[in-house]
Amino acid sequence: MPELPEVETVLRGLAPHLAGRSLAGARARNRNLRWPVPADLDARVRDRPIRGLARRGKYLIVHLDAGALILHLGMSGSLRLVAATSPPQKHDHLDLLLDDGRALRLRDPRRFGAVLWSEDPEAHPLLAPLGVEPLSEAFDGDHLYRLTRGRGTAIKHLLMDAHRVVGVGNIYANEALFLAGIRPGLAAGRLSRPRCERLARAVKDTLTRAIAAGGSTLRDFVDGHGRPGYFQQSHYVYGRAGEPCRVCATPIRALRHASRATYYCPVCQKG
């Protein structure tokens, strides 16, 4: 599933092409996504100027002058800029038509993505309960320390809890915990303030480096121009079970926590 760096990569790639543009309408070929595409979407967006793009966690928000589109890429979705007249392929379910003859085309083979409309996106039920943005100034060691107090859950699970820290998916939780030297299964409440500070910095560093590399492409992800990400080539632990640690050469171990793959180095992550 595209995580925060992948969605941020899509946003940064699309923003220059959508700046100053208007939507000429919407063309839905299949409304049966994770939630049904609004039947009146074309009427709501037609001739509306685009005021800006934003990201909240793993959601992309297209702000118009009378509301906003909330987009989610699901498990295998992508958004690409194409000529509006280009023939759609099998899984091209929706076009957002631009006023310059191009379209923002949603491809979603598994149909777990979403295209929703909201007049007040910050209050939307999907966005309102989300936690702190990990790349924001609000997320630091002190904030993470407060979040972890009294918590017996594994620190990896806490990092992936979108109601507490939004957008840190499985790949980047594994990678950040490695950089911080913290075992993924350690109870969150056992982290000291210095270790919380180290982990908060590791989360920011991991996400920032991933964005610079265009995100991670493990299966389907491509950006708005159809380009894959390359961060997977520098993963320290994720997907590297049995391979030597890039720091100490100890074989990387893998296990499953709550049905999610977890990777760690038993030497570098002693805490």
Secondary structure, 3 states (H helix, E strand, C coil): CCCHHHHHHHHHHHHHHHCCCEEEEEEECCCECCCECCCCHHHHHCCEEEEEEEEECCEEEEEECCEEEEEECCCCCEEEEEECCCCCCCCEEEEEEECCCEEEEEECCCCCCEEEEECCHHHCCCCCCCCECCCCCCCCHHHHHHHHCCCCCEHHHHHCCCCCECCCCHHHHHHHHHHHCCCCCCEHHHCCHHHHHHHHHHHHHHHHHHHHCCCCCCCCCCCCCCCCCCHHHHCCCCCCCCCECCCCCCECEEEEECCEEEEECCCCCCC
